């Protein structure tokens, strides 16, 4: 097993945070933002758990469009293809759907409301008894240039599934555990520029890298419950890390009293830590985080970070209701 050693502390990045960037229509809102993605026009698609699950904003924050009302049991992950088609993961609905840019349904993977057999009895990954077919609370999608679709089946399963563009299941890999090629909540997924599959193995606190055929290549371990990974235009790796102050499973505890809260980390393509910020000491402050869940960049290098504030503990009073669920970060010239 190849394992990258822990990186030395990175300098704090020069990024300006804007938690009020999105100009939400009057009377609208979201309970929390599960996913965020940008299209070819740098429009920002906000996949949220409110009554208008798919809101679209221009780069300046002005509202552009919405769709998806009544379609999802619970929003989770979103990925935009090169042709601007939209892939949405409905974790509680056990489905992954492909839509046109206007919201027309093009393809459904999985059977709505019918989880696969893994022995799991809830969304708690510790109830999984064995790996199973698609899907049991899937989490995120990655797309290959040839159209293949890689799906992390994370909460009630411990698998990565590879589909052809037409929806045919090609193969799957993974099982519960902490060894190479095993998972405890394979939550995030992305394809490296070199074509490797990068999986955010959340409850194992690591990233695992595979060939597209599922062969284990290496792991990186310096992560605090990574939720999602994103490769920017320079091939750098952004990681949204949930940390140890939000979304803890019942009966689990942080590895140490001073364990970090939610944060965002940036690594070079070779794994060197470049920047890291957040930590959850002031989770309602601009630039800090409570529960980072997804992130993406646009063609200008601006970053968008989504947080599942309520389901990760806001509904239990760990943070006040006004805690941000979406922030935009713009790099400040030095």
N, C-alpha and C positions, 0 to 999 in steps of 0.2 A: 504494500500500500504506500503510495506517495502522499505525504502530508506536509503541507506548507507550514513552517514554523510561525508562531505568533509574531505579528509585526510590532515594531516600536511605536510609541504614541505618535499620532500624526498631528500636524498643526491644524488649528481650526480654520475651516475654509472661509473665504471672503465671499459670502453669499448674502444677499438681502432678501428677507422673508416678507411675504405679503399674504396675510391670512384672509383678506377681504377682496382679493383680486376678482373672484367670480361675481358678476352682477346678476344675482338670482332674481327672477321676476317677482314682483310684489305678491305676497301671499304664498309663495312657494318656499320649499326648503328640503332638507334631507335629514334623515335621522342620523346617518353616518355615511361616509364614502368608502366603499369597499375597493373600487378599482378606478384607475385613471389611465387614459391613453391618448396619444395624439395621432392625427391623420396626416395625409400628404399636404394639406393646406395649413398645417399647424393649428388646426382647431382642436380643442381639448374636450374629449368625451368623458363625462363624469358618471360612473356607474355607481348608483347610490341605493340606499335602502329606504327611501322615501316614496311618496305617491307618484313621482315622476322619475322612474329609475334610470333613464338615460337622458341626461342633459348635455347639450353641446354648447360650448363657448368659443368665441373667437380669441385670438391670442391676447387682445387687449382686455379680455374679461367680459366683453359684451355678449349677451345671450343670443344664440343663433337658432336653436331648434331643440326639440325633445321628442322622444318616442319611447315605447316599451311599457306603457301603462297597462297593468293587469297581466303581464306576461310571465313574471318571475316570482317564485316563492321567496327567494332571497338572493340578491345580487352578491356575487363574489369576485370573479376575475374577468378582465376584459383585455382583448388583444386586437389590434388593427392590422390587417393584411396589406400587402403592397398595393392592391387594387382598392383599398379603403373599405373592403368588407369588414364587418364587425363580428368578432367571436365573443360570446358572452357565456360565462359559467354561472349556472344556478345551482348552488351547492345543495340546498334543501330539496330542490326539485330533481336532483340526480341527472341533470342534463347539461349538454353543451350545445349552443345554437349558433349558427352562422346567419347573419343578416346582411342585406344590402346597406349601403350608406344611408338610405332613407328609412331603414327599419323593416324592410320586407324580409320575411323569413325564407331562407334559402335551404337550410339543412338542419336537422336535429339529430344529435348523437345521444344515445341513452333513451330510456323509457321514462317519461315524466311521472314522478311520484313513486317509482319502483326501484329501490336500491338493489344492487347485486348482493349475492350471498358471500359475506366475509365473516359471518358470526358476530359482527358488531351490533350492539344494541342501542347505540346513541352516537352523537357526534364526537364523543370522547374516543380518541384513537386507542386508548388502552383496552377497549372492549373488543378490538379486532382479534379474531381467532386464527384466521388464515387469509392469504391473499385471494382476490377474486377478480372476476371480469369487470368491465365498465358497467356502471359507476356506482360508488357509494360515497356520497358527499365529495364530488370533485372540487378542485380548487382553482387551477389556472391552465392556460394554453400557451404553447409556443408554436410558431410556424416556420417551416423550412422553405427555402427558395423554390424547391420542386413541388410545393403544395402539400407535403406531408404535414400532419398535425400531431403534435406531442402534447399529451394531457396528463397533468398531475392529478391523481385520484387520491386525495390526501387525508381527509378526516376519518372516513369509515373504511378505507382501504389503504394499501401501502404499495401502490403500483404506479408505473408510468406506462401509458398506452400510446402506441403509435398507429395512426390512421392514415390511409391514403386520402387524397383530396376529395374523392367521391364518397367518403365515409366508411370504407371497408377497414376493418380492424386488421392490421398487419401483424403486430405482436405486442407483448407486454413484458415488463420485467419489474422485479422488486418484491420484497416481502417484509413483514414486521421485524424490527430489530435494530441493532446499532452497528452491525458489521458493514463491510464494503458491499454496496448494492442493496442494502437494507434501509428501511425508512421508519422514522417516527414522525409522521405528518410531512410527506413531500408536498409542500405548500406552494412554492413558487417554481417557475420553470422558464428558461430562455435558451436560445441558441447562440453560442459564441460566433463571432465572425468566421472562425475556422471550421464551424459546423458541429462542434461538440455540444452536447446537451448538458446544461448546467441546472441542477436541481437544488432548491433551497429546502434542505432537510431540517425543518424547523426545530422539532423537539430534540434532535440530536445536535443542534447548535453548529451546523456545518453546511458547506456547499459540497455537493458531489458532482463530478464530471464524468460523462459517459460518451461513448460513440453512439451514433444514431441507431445502432443495432443493440444497444443496451450493455455493451462491455464497459466495465468500470475502468476508469483511467486514473483519477486522483481525487483527493478531498482537500478542502481548505477549512481550517477549524476555528479561526478567530472571529466568531460570530455569536451574537446574543439573540438566539431564536429568529433566524432570518425568515421573513415572510415572502419576499419577492426579490428578484434580481433583474437588472436592466443593463443592456449594453448600449452605450452611447455611440455617436458617430466616430469617435476616436478609438473605439474598442475597449474603453475603460468599463469597469464593472461597478455598477451602483447596487447597493444592498439596503433594503428597508428591513430594519431589525426591530422586532417587537419588544425585546428586552424582558426584564423580569419584574416589572411593576404593573403590568396589564395582561389580561387574558390568561392568567395562570390557571391550570386545571385544578379542580378540587383535590386536595391532598398533596399537591406538589409545592415546592418552595424554591426560592432563589438559591443559587449555589453559594452565596455569601451575603452578609447583611448589606454590603455596599455595592451589590451587583447593579449594573447599569439598567436604566429604563430605556424607553424607545429612542432610537438614534438612526442616522443615515450614515453609511460608510461608502467611500469611493476607493477602488483598488485599480492598479494598473492591470494590463492584460496578463502580466506575469505573477500578479498576486501581491505586489507591494502596496501597503496602505498609504494612500495619498492624502485623503481628508476624512474627517469624521466629525459630526456635530450632533447636538441634541444630548441625550442622556436622561431626560425625564425629570431633572431636578425642578424645573419650572414648566410643567407640561402645557399650561395655557398660554405661555409667552410665545410671541412670534419667533420662529426659528428653533423652538424646542418641540418635543413630541410626547404624546401619551401612548399611542398605539399605531405606529407606522405599519401599513398593510400593503401598499402598492406604491409604485413610483414610475415616472417616465420622463423623457426629455423631448424637446422639440428641435427643429433644425437650427435654432439660434443658440442652443445649449441651455435654455431655461429648463428648470426642473419643477415637477409637480409631485407632491407627496400626499397620498390619501391615508386617512386614519379611521379605524373602526372604533370610535370613542365609546359609544354606548354599550355595545356588546362585549367590549373588553374590560368593562368595569364602571363606565360612566353611569350605567343604570343602577349601580350599587353605591353611587355617591363618591367614587374614588376621584372623580374630577367634576367640576360644575358643568351644567348644561351648555354654557357658552364656549366650552373648549372646542377649538377648531378641528374640523375633519378634512380640510383641504388647504394646503399652502402652496404658493408659487415661490420659487427661489430664482433670483436673477444674479448672475455672477457679477461681482463688483470689480471693475478694473483696478489694478494696482499701479 
